[in-house]
Amino acid sequence: MAAVSKMLLPWLPALLIAALGAVALAAAALPAPARRARQQRLAAIAILGVLALGTMVWQGWAAGQEIARLKRNDHSTELAIEVKSLKDELAKLRLATQARSLDGQTTARLIDLLRAAGSHKVVVSCPPNDIEAYEYATDIADALKSANWDARGPETTMIFGNIRAMGVNVFDHAAPGSDTAKILVEAFEKTGIPYQTRVPPSTGMDVGTVELFIGAKPRLAAPTTAETGIDTDGRHPD
């Protein structure tokens, strides 16, 4: 019976509309009836119209409910979200464990761009006791020196605070901005070297100085209890 209902229900609005048209045509074909008979026929037409419209609205609602039910039971969407989340975490892990460096092609391109701009003064620095940041700062400083720039460093400093960023932090202590910083930013963009311009501190830098600070790499966020099933004290929650 349910199967028969599912087969008939999609045709119900059409049948009602057909009946509505038939009644309307019959009413139009008959001679002008008495006032009461005309009202009865118009009422019948209106009822059929309301039934047809109501059936179509109900079918639309039922279809929406069925689609929602199918989506709730479709585990492929949930699985795709979980796979994407795992891929994102894997990418973050690779980024966190991979040391930053300049490859040969990028270094050569950077040297060519900077050499064509003439010699400029710049300081390269990094936080103390961070070997990975120091080695990346060394790559940057060596490229600048190879381009015949007056590059100093890499030096270690804490005047910029505990900056954690993958890219080169560009501090330009000049107002409104120096040509040196503009040349460096343009060269970084053309070579695909990640960077970020930052507001220099009020103290610790000489006016007109451009400094490239290589901060520590960002830390990976610790997994939550919901993700690991383990409390921060190492115990499994009850």
CYANA upper distance limits for C-alpha pairs under 8 A (distance plus 0.5 A):
  1 MET  CA      5 SER  CA      6.72
  2 ALA  CA      6 LYS  CA      6.76
  3 ALA  CA      7 MET  CA      6.83
  4 VAL  CA      8 LEU  CA      6.67
  5 SER  CA      9 LEU  CA      6.29
  6 LYS  CA     10 PRO  CA      7.64
  7 MET  CA     11 TRP  CA      8.26
  8 LEU  CA     12 LEU  CA      6.87
  9 LEU  CA     13 PRO  CA      8.39
 10 PRO  CA     59 GLN  CA      8.14
 11 TRP  CA     15 LEU  CA      6.69
 12 LEU  CA     16 LEU  CA      6.64
 12 LEU  CA     52 ALA  CA      8.14
 12 LEU  CA     55 THR  CA      7.80
 13 PRO  CA     17 ILE  CA      6.58
 13 PRO  CA     51 LEU  CA      8.47
 13 PRO  CA     52 ALA  CA      5.37
 13 PRO  CA     53 LEU  CA      7.83
 13 PRO  CA     55 THR  CA      6.46
 13 PRO  CA     56 MET  CA      6.52
 14 ALA  CA     18 ALA  CA      6.57
 14 ALA  CA     52 ALA  CA      8.12
 15 LEU  CA     19 ALA  CA      6.62
 16 LEU  CA     20 LEU  CA      6.54
 16 LEU  CA     48 LEU  CA      6.78
 16 LEU  CA     49 GLY  CA      7.98
 16 LEU  CA     51 LEU  CA      7.69
 16 LEU  CA     52 ALA  CA      5.84
 17 ILE  CA     21 GLY  CA      6.68
 17 ILE  CA     48 LEU  CA      7.84
 17 ILE  CA     49 GLY  CA      7.43
 17 ILE  CA     52 ALA  CA      6.59
 18 ALA  CA     22 ALA  CA      6.68
 19 ALA  CA     23 VAL  CA      6.65
 19 ALA  CA     48 LEU  CA      7.94
 20 LEU  CA     24 ALA  CA      6.66
 20 LEU  CA     45 ILE  CA      6.29
 20 LEU  CA     48 LEU  CA      6.16
 20 LEU  CA     49 GLY  CA      7.00
 21 GLY  CA     25 LEU  CA      6.56
 22 ALA  CA     26 ALA  CA      6.55
 23 VAL  CA     27 ALA  CA      6.53
 23 VAL  CA     41 ARG  CA      8.29
 23 VAL  CA     44 ALA  CA      8.48
 23 VAL  CA     45 ILE  CA      7.07
 24 ALA  CA     28 ALA  CA      6.67
 24 ALA  CA     45 ILE  CA      7.13
 25 LEU  CA     29 ALA  CA      6.58
 26 ALA  CA     30 LEU  CA      6.80
 27 ALA  CA     41 ARG  CA      7.44
 32 ALA  CA     38 ARG  CA      8.42
 33 PRO  CA     37 ALA  CA      6.44
 33 PRO  CA     38 ARG  CA      6.28
 34 ALA  CA     38 ARG  CA      6.67
 35 ARG  CA     39 GLN  CA      6.83
 36 ARG  CA     40 GLN  CA      6.82
 37 ALA  CA     41 ARG  CA      6.84
 38 ARG  CA     42 LEU  CA      6.69
 39 GLN  CA     43 ALA  CA      6.53
 40 GLN  CA     44 ALA  CA      6.73
 41 ARG  CA     45 ILE  CA      6.75
 42 LEU  CA     46 ALA  CA      6.68
 43 ALA  CA     47 ILE  CA      6.64
 44 ALA  CA     48 LEU  CA      6.73
 45 ILE  CA     49 GLY  CA      6.70
 46 ALA  CA     50 VAL  CA      6.67
 47 ILE  CA     51 LEU  CA      6.63
 48 LEU  CA     52 ALA  CA      6.63
 49 GLY  CA     53 LEU  CA      6.65
 50 VAL  CA     54 GLY  CA      6.38
 51 LEU  CA     55 THR  CA      6.47
 52 ALA  CA     56 MET  CA      6.81
 53 LEU  CA     57 VAL  CA      6.75
 54 GLY  CA     58 TRP  CA      6.59
 55 THR  CA     59 GLN  CA      6.58
 56 MET  CA     60 GLY  CA      6.70
 57 VAL  CA     61 TRP  CA      6.82
 58 TRP  CA     62 ALA  CA      6.61
 59 GLN  CA     63 ALA  CA      6.55
 60 GLY  CA     64 GLY  CA      6.78
 61 TRP  CA     65 GLN  CA      6.77
 62 ALA  CA     66 GLU  CA      6.73
 63 ALA  CA     67 ILE  CA      6.72
 64 GLY  CA     68 ALA  CA      6.68
 65 GLN  CA     69 ARG  CA      6.65
 66 GLU  CA     70 LEU  CA      6.70
 67 ILE  CA     71 LYS  CA      6.70
 68 ALA  CA     72 ARG  CA      6.72
 69 ARG  CA     73 ASN  CA      6.81
 70 LEU  CA     74 ASP  CA      6.49
 74 ASP  CA     78 GLU  CA      8.10
 75 HIS  CA     79 LEU  CA      6.56
 76 SER  CA     80 ALA  CA      6.55
 77 THR  CA     81 ILE  CA      6.87
 78 GLU  CA     82 GLU  CA      6.84
 79 LEU  CA     83 VAL  CA      6.66
 80 ALA  CA     84 LYS  CA      6.69
 81 ILE  CA     85 SER  CA      6.69
 82 GLU  CA     86 LEU  CA      6.71
 83 VAL  CA     87 LYS  CA      6.70
 84 LYS  CA     88 ASP  CA      6.70
 85 SER  CA     89 GLU  CA      6.77
 86 LEU  CA     90 LEU  CA      6.60
 87 LYS  CA     91 ALA  CA      6.64
 88 ASP  CA     92 LYS  CA      6.78
 89 GLU  CA     93 LEU  CA      6.64
 90 LEU  CA     94 ARG  CA      6.68
 91 ALA  CA     95 LEU  CA      6.65
 92 LYS  CA     96 ALA  CA      6.56
 92 LYS  CA    220 LEU  CA      7.89
 93 LEU  CA     97 THR  CA      6.68
 93 LEU  CA    220 LEU  CA      7.90
 94 ARG  CA     98 GLN  CA      6.40
 96 ALA  CA    217 LYS  CA      7.51
 96 ALA  CA    218 PRO  CA      7.83
 96 ALA  CA    219 ARG  CA      7.78
 96 ALA  CA    220 LEU  CA      7.56
 99 ALA  CA    132 GLU  CA      6.72
100 ARG  CA    132 GLU  CA      7.68
100 ARG  CA    133 ALA  CA      8.17
100 ARG  CA    136 TYR  CA      6.30
100 ARG  CA    166 MET  CA      8.45
101 SER  CA    135 GLU  CA      8.11
101 SER  CA    136 TYR  CA      5.77
101 SER  CA    139 ASP  CA      7.17
102 LEU  CA    106 THR  CA      6.66
102 LEU  CA    107 THR  CA      6.42
102 LEU  CA    136 TYR  CA      8.06
102 LEU  CA    139 ASP  CA      6.87
102 LEU  CA    140 ILE  CA      8.18
103 ASP  CA    107 THR  CA      6.60
104 GLY  CA    108 ALA  CA      6.63
105 GLN  CA    109 ARG  CA      6.73
106 THR  CA    110 LEU  CA      6.58
106 THR  CA    191 THR  CA      6.54
107 THR  CA    111 ILE  CA      6.62
107 THR  CA    143 ALA  CA      6.78
108 ALA  CA    112 ASP  CA      6.79
109 ARG  CA    113 LEU  CA      6.83
109 ARG  CA    191 THR  CA      7.18
110 LEU  CA    114 LEU  CA      6.68
110 LEU  CA    143 ALA  CA      7.63
110 LEU  CA    187 ALA  CA      6.81
110 LEU  CA    188 PHE  CA      8.01
110 LEU  CA    191 THR  CA      6.92
111 ILE  CA    115 ARG  CA      6.38
111 ILE  CA    143 ALA  CA      6.32
111 ILE  CA    144 LEU  CA      7.24
111 ILE  CA    146 SER  CA      7.00
111 ILE  CA    147 ALA  CA      5.43
112 ASP  CA    116 ALA  CA      6.72
112 ASP  CA    147 ALA  CA      7.44
113 LEU  CA    117 ALA  CA      7.19
113 LEU  CA    187 ALA  CA      6.74
114 LEU  CA    118 GLY  CA      7.34
114 LEU  CA    119 SER  CA      8.41
114 LEU  CA    144 LEU  CA      7.81
114 LEU  CA    147 ALA  CA      6.31
114 LEU  CA    149 TRP  CA      8.32
114 LEU  CA    183 ILE  CA      7.93
114 LEU  CA    184 LEU  CA      8.04
114 LEU  CA    187 ALA  CA      7.58
115 ARG  CA    119 SER  CA      7.53
115 ARG  CA    147 ALA  CA      5.03
115 ARG  CA    148 ASN  CA      6.94
115 ARG  CA    149 TRP  CA      8.06
117 ALA  CA    183 ILE  CA      7.82
118 GLY  CA    148 ASN  CA      8.27
118 GLY  CA    149 TRP  CA      7.98
119 SER  CA    147 ALA  CA      8.23
119 SER  CA    148 ASN  CA      6.42
119 SER  CA    149 TRP  CA      5.01
119 SER  CA    150 ASP  CA      7.03
120 HIS  CA    149 TRP  CA      5.72
120 HIS  CA    150 ASP  CA      6.24
120 HIS  CA    151 ALA  CA      8.34
120 HIS  CA    180 THR  CA      6.78
121 LYS  CA    149 TRP  CA      6.82
121 LYS  CA    150 ASP  CA      5.08
121 LYS  CA    151 ALA  CA      6.29
121 LYS  CA    152 ARG  CA      8.42
121 LYS  CA    180 THR  CA      8.08
121 LYS  CA    209 THR  CA      8.28
121 LYS  CA    210 VAL  CA      7.92
122 VAL  CA    149 TRP  CA      8.21
122 VAL  CA    150 ASP  CA      6.87
122 VAL  CA    151 ALA  CA      5.48
122 VAL  CA    152 ARG  CA      6.90
122 VAL  CA    180 THR  CA      8.36
122 VAL  CA    209 THR  CA      7.37
122 VAL  CA    210 VAL  CA      5.73
122 VAL  CA    211 GLU  CA      6.21
122 VAL  CA    212 LEU  CA      7.92
123 VAL  CA    151 ALA  CA      6.20
123 VAL  CA    152 ARG  CA      5.27
123 VAL  CA    153 GLY  CA      6.55
123 VAL  CA    154 PRO  CA      7.90
123 VAL  CA    155 GLU  CA      8.42
123 VAL  CA    209 THR  CA      8.20
123 VAL  CA    210 VAL  CA      6.88
123 VAL  CA    211 GLU  CA      5.07
123 VAL  CA    212 LEU  CA      6.64
124 VAL  CA    137 ALA  CA      6.99
124 VAL  CA    140 ILE  CA      8.08
124 VAL  CA    141 ALA  CA      6.67
124 VAL  CA    151 ALA  CA      7.59
124 VAL  CA    152 ARG  CA      6.59
124 VAL  CA    153 GLY  CA      5.53
124 VAL  CA    154 PRO  CA      5.36
124 VAL  CA    155 GLU  CA      6.87
124 VAL  CA    211 GLU  CA      6.21
124 VAL  CA    212 LEU  CA      5.26
124 VAL  CA    213 PHE  CA      6.42
124 VAL  CA    214 ILE  CA      8.27
125 SER  CA    134 TYR  CA      8.36
125 SER  CA    137 ALA  CA      7.05
125 SER  CA    153 GLY  CA      6.70
125 SER  CA    154 PRO  CA      5.25
125 SER  CA    155 GLU  CA      4.92
125 SER  CA    156 THR  CA      5.90
125 SER  CA    157 THR  CA      7.10
125 SER  CA    211 GLU  CA      7.73
125 SER  CA    212 LEU  CA      6.73
125 SER  CA    213 PHE  CA      5.30
125 SER  CA    214 ILE  CA      6.75
126 CYS  CA    130 ASP  CA      8.26
126 CYS  CA    133 ALA  CA      6.67
126 CYS  CA    134 TYR  CA      6.49
126 CYS  CA    137 ALA  CA      7.16
126 CYS  CA    154 PRO  CA      7.39
126 CYS  CA    155 GLU  CA      6.80
126 CYS  CA    156 THR  CA      5.46
126 CYS  CA    157 THR  CA      6.66
126 CYS  CA    213 PHE  CA      5.89
126 CYS  CA    214 ILE  CA      5.29
126 CYS  CA    215 GLY  CA      6.34
126 CYS  CA    216 ALA  CA      8.42
127 PRO  CA    133 ALA  CA      7.90
127 PRO  CA    134 TYR  CA      8.23
127 PRO  CA    156 THR  CA      5.62
127 PRO  CA    157 THR  CA      5.80
127 PRO  CA    158 MET  CA      6.46
127 PRO  CA    214 ILE  CA      7.98
127 PRO  CA    215 GLY  CA      6.91
127 PRO  CA    216 ALA  CA      7.66
128 PRO  CA    156 THR  CA      5.60
128 PRO  CA    157 THR  CA      6.95
128 PRO  CA    158 MET  CA      8.10
130 ASP  CA    134 TYR  CA      6.62
130 ASP  CA    216 ALA  CA      7.55
131 ILE  CA    135 GLU  CA      6.63
132 GLU  CA    136 TYR  CA      6.90
132 GLU  CA    216 ALA  CA      8.49
133 ALA  CA    137 ALA  CA      6.54
133 ALA  CA    214 ILE  CA      6.37
133 ALA  CA    215 GLY  CA      6.95
133 ALA  CA    216 ALA  CA      6.51
133 ALA  CA    217 LYS  CA      8.20
134 TYR  CA    138 THR  CA      6.59
134 TYR  CA    154 PRO  CA      7.54
134 TYR  CA    214 ILE  CA      8.12
135 GLU  CA    139 ASP  CA      6.92
136 TYR  CA    140 ILE  CA      6.95
136 TYR  CA    214 ILE  CA      7.85
137 ALA  CA    141 ALA  CA      6.60
137 ALA  CA    154 PRO  CA      6.41
137 ALA  CA    213 PHE  CA      8.22
137 ALA  CA    214 ILE  CA      6.47
138 THR  CA    142 ASP  CA      6.44
138 THR  CA    153 GLY  CA      8.16
138 THR  CA    154 PRO  CA      6.40
139 ASP  CA    143 ALA  CA      6.77
140 ILE  CA    144 LEU  CA      6.86
141 ALA  CA    145 LYS  CA      6.68
141 ALA  CA    151 ALA  CA      6.83
141 ALA  CA    152 ARG  CA      7.82
141 ALA  CA    153 GLY  CA      7.01
141 ALA  CA    154 PRO  CA      6.98
142 ASP  CA    146 SER  CA      6.53
143 ALA  CA    147 ALA  CA      6.82
144 LEU  CA    148 ASN  CA      7.18
144 LEU  CA    149 TRP  CA      5.91
144 LEU  CA    150 ASP  CA      8.15
144 LEU  CA    151 ALA  CA      6.61
145 LYS  CA    149 TRP  CA      5.64
145 LYS  CA    150 ASP  CA      7.11
145 LYS  CA    151 ALA  CA      6.30
158 MET  CA    162 ASN  CA      7.87
159 ILE  CA    201 PRO  CA      7.95
159 ILE  CA    204 GLY  CA      6.79
160 PHE  CA    200 PRO  CA      8.31
160 PHE  CA    201 PRO  CA      7.29
162 ASN  CA    215 GLY  CA      8.01
162 ASN  CA    216 ALA  CA      8.28
163 ILE  CA    215 GLY  CA      5.78
163 ILE  CA    216 ALA  CA      7.04
164 ARG  CA    215 GLY  CA      5.73
164 ARG  CA    216 ALA  CA      5.24
164 ARG  CA    217 LYS  CA      5.76
164 ARG  CA    218 PRO  CA      5.40
164 ARG  CA    219 ARG  CA      8.41
165 ALA  CA    169 ASN  CA      8.44
165 ALA  CA    214 ILE  CA      8.41
165 ALA  CA    215 GLY  CA      6.30
165 ALA  CA    216 ALA  CA      6.81
165 ALA  CA    217 LYS  CA      5.93
165 ALA  CA    218 PRO  CA      6.16
166 MET  CA    194 PRO  CA      7.71
166 MET  CA    195 TYR  CA      8.46
166 MET  CA    215 GLY  CA      7.83
166 MET  CA    216 ALA  CA      7.99
166 MET  CA    217 LYS  CA      6.01
166 MET  CA    218 PRO  CA      7.45
167 GLY  CA    193 ILE  CA      7.80
167 GLY  CA    194 PRO  CA      4.91
167 GLY  CA    195 TYR  CA      4.81
167 GLY  CA    196 GLN  CA      6.94
167 GLY  CA    214 ILE  CA      7.73
167 GLY  CA    215 GLY  CA      8.46
168 VAL  CA    193 ILE  CA      8.36
168 VAL  CA    194 PRO  CA      6.74
168 VAL  CA    195 TYR  CA      4.77
168 VAL  CA    196 GLN  CA      6.65
168 VAL  CA    212 LEU  CA      6.81
168 VAL  CA    213 PHE  CA      6.63
168 VAL  CA    214 ILE  CA      5.88
168 VAL  CA    215 GLY  CA      8.03
169 ASN  CA    195 TYR  CA      6.26
169 ASN  CA    196 GLN  CA      5.50
169 ASN  CA    197 THR  CA      6.33
169 ASN  CA    198 ARG  CA      7.02
169 ASN  CA    212 LEU  CA      6.11
169 ASN  CA    213 PHE  CA      5.52
169 ASN  CA    214 ILE  CA      6.72
169 ASN  CA    215 GLY  CA      7.87
170 VAL  CA    181 ALA  CA      7.85
170 VAL  CA    195 TYR  CA      7.57
170 VAL  CA    196 GLN  CA      6.53
170 VAL  CA    197 THR  CA      5.14
170 VAL  CA    198 ARG  CA      6.45
170 VAL  CA    210 VAL  CA      7.76
170 VAL  CA    211 GLU  CA      6.59
170 VAL  CA    212 LEU  CA      5.41
170 VAL  CA    213 PHE  CA      7.04
171 PHE  CA    197 THR  CA      6.80
171 PHE  CA    198 ARG  CA      6.00
171 PHE  CA    199 VAL  CA      6.78
171 PHE  CA    200 PRO  CA      5.75
171 PHE  CA    210 VAL  CA      6.20
171 PHE  CA    211 GLU  CA      5.68
171 PHE  CA    212 LEU  CA      6.87
171 PHE  CA    213 PHE  CA      8.06
172 ASP  CA    177 GLY  CA      7.14
172 ASP  CA    178 SER  CA      7.46
172 ASP  CA    181 ALA  CA      6.79
172 ASP  CA    198 ARG  CA      8.31
172 ASP  CA    199 VAL  CA      7.94
172 ASP  CA    200 PRO  CA      6.94
172 ASP  CA    208 GLY  CA      7.54
172 ASP  CA    209 THR  CA      6.72
172 ASP  CA    210 VAL  CA      5.06
172 ASP  CA    211 GLU  CA      7.09
173 HIS  CA    177 GLY  CA      8.11
173 HIS  CA    200 PRO  CA      6.54
173 HIS  CA    205 MET  CA      7.44
173 HIS  CA    206 ASP  CA      7.53
173 HIS  CA    207 VAL  CA      5.80
173 HIS  CA    208 GLY  CA      5.47
173 HIS  CA    209 THR  CA      5.75
173 HIS  CA    210 VAL  CA      6.65
174 ALA  CA    178 SER  CA      6.33
174 ALA  CA    207 VAL  CA      6.50
174 ALA  CA    208 GLY  CA      4.98
174 ALA  CA    209 THR  CA      7.41
174 ALA  CA    210 VAL  CA      8.46
175 ALA  CA    208 GLY  CA      8.44
177 GLY  CA    181 ALA  CA      7.68
177 GLY  CA    182 LYS  CA      8.24
178 SER  CA    182 LYS  CA      7.09
178 SER  CA    208 GLY  CA      7.73
178 SER  CA    210 VAL  CA      8.49
179 ASP  CA    183 ILE  CA      6.57
180 THR  CA    184 LEU  CA      6.75
180 THR  CA    210 VAL  CA      7.61
181 ALA  CA    185 VAL  CA      6.60
181 ALA  CA    210 VAL  CA      6.93
182 LYS  CA    186 GLU  CA      6.63
183 ILE  CA    187 ALA  CA      6.64
184 LEU  CA    188 PHE  CA      6.61
185 VAL  CA    189 GLU  CA      6.70
185 VAL  CA    195 TYR  CA      8.15
186 GLU  CA    190 LYS  CA      6.77
187 ALA  CA    191 THR  CA      6.67
188 PHE  CA    192 GLY  CA      6.33
188 PHE  CA    193 ILE  CA      5.34
188 PHE  CA    194 PRO  CA      7.41
188 PHE  CA    195 TYR  CA      7.53
189 GLU  CA    193 ILE  CA      6.89
189 GLU  CA    194 PRO  CA      8.16
200 PRO  CA    205 MET  CA      8.24
201 PRO  CA    205 MET  CA      7.80
205 MET  CA    209 THR  CA      7.20
223 PRO  CA    227 GLU  CA      6.57
223 PRO  CA    228 THR  CA      6.98
224 THR  CA    228 THR  CA      6.86
225 THR  CA    229 GLY  CA      5.57
225 THR  CA    230 ILE  CA      5.82
225 THR  CA    231 ASP  CA      6.00
225 THR  CA    232 THR  CA      7.79
226 ALA  CA    230 ILE  CA      8.33
229 GLY  CA    236 HIS  CA      6.55
229 GLY  CA    237 PRO  CA      7.29
230 ILE  CA    234 GLY  CA      6.34
230 ILE  CA    235 ARG  CA      6.03
230 ILE  CA    236 HIS  CA      4.93
230 ILE  CA    237 PRO  CA      6.76
231 ASP  CA    235 ARG  CA      5.73
231 ASP  CA    236 HIS  CA      6.34
231 ASP  CA    237 PRO  CA      6.74
